[in-house]
Amino acid sequence: MSQPIPKWLQERYALLLKEFGDREFTFGLARKLLKKDQEKIVSISLSKLKKAGWLEIIRLDPNDSRKRYYKLKTLNEIFKGMNQ
């Protein structure tokens, strides 16, 4: 189930979607893309996107369980989730 998110978070989702589309990415790649944001804001953004159902954790790095691989949900998936 997906939930609406605030405008500041929609802006970050849009930047991530433009860059990564349906490809997986790491926190480090998101941090480089959102370079105007502090590291803590990037972390909060990913956490809130996941909680709202706009992002999912695909897998953990087998060599470092702290490293996660993320994937954005498509707008179609998000809106379908809002209607449930």
C-alpha positions in Angstrom: 0.0 0.0 0.0 1.3 3.4 -0.9 0.7 6.7 0.8 1.0 10.3 -0.4 4.3 12.1 0.4 5.1 15.8 0.9 6.4 17.9 -1.9 10.0 18.0 -0.7 10.0 14.2 -0.9 8.3 14.1 -4.3 11.1 16.3 -5.6 13.7 13.9 -4.4 11.8 10.9 -5.8 11.6 12.7 -9.2 15.4 13.2 -9.3 16.0 9.6 -8.3 13.5 8.4 -10.9 15.0 10.5 -13.7 18.5 9.1 -12.9 17.8 5.5 -12.0 14.4 4.7 -13.5 13.8 1.0 -12.8 17.5 0.2 -12.0 18.7 -0.6 -8.5 20.9 1.9 -6.7 22.8 2.2 -3.4 22.8 4.9 -0.8 26.1 6.1 -2.1 24.7 6.7 -5.6 21.7 8.5 -4.2 24.0 10.6 -2.1 26.0 11.7 -5.1 22.8 12.5 -7.0 21.3 14.5 -4.2 24.6 16.2 -3.4 22.9 19.5 -2.2 21.4 17.5 0.6 23.3 16.5 3.8 23.9 12.8 4.2 21.3 12.6 7.0 18.6 14.1 4.7 19.3 11.5 2.0 19.0 8.8 4.7 15.7 10.3 5.9 14.4 10.6 2.4 15.1 7.0 1.5 13.5 5.9 4.8 10.4 7.9 4.2 10.1 6.8 0.6 10.3 3.2 1.8 7.8 3.7 4.6 5.3 5.4 2.1 5.7 2.5 -0.3 7.5 4.5 -3.0 10.8 2.6 -2.7 11.8 -1.0 -1.9 15.0 -2.6 -0.6 15.9 -5.2 -3.3 18.8 -6.9 -1.5 21.6 -6.6 0.9 25.2 -6.7 0.0 26.5 -10.2 0.9 29.8 -8.7 2.0 28.4 -5.9 4.0 24.9 -6.2 5.4 24.7 -2.5 6.1 24.8 -1.8 2.3 21.4 -2.0 0.8 20.3 -1.9 -2.9 17.2 0.1 -3.5 14.7 0.3 -6.4 12.0 2.9 -6.9 8.4 1.8 -7.6 6.9 3.1 -10.8 4.2 5.8 -10.6 1.7 3.2 -11.8 2.6 0.9 -8.9 2.4 3.8 -6.4 -1.0 4.9 -7.6 -2.4 1.4 -7.7 -1.2 1.0 -4.1 -3.0 4.2 -3.1 -6.3 2.8 -4.4 -6.2 -0.3 -2.2 
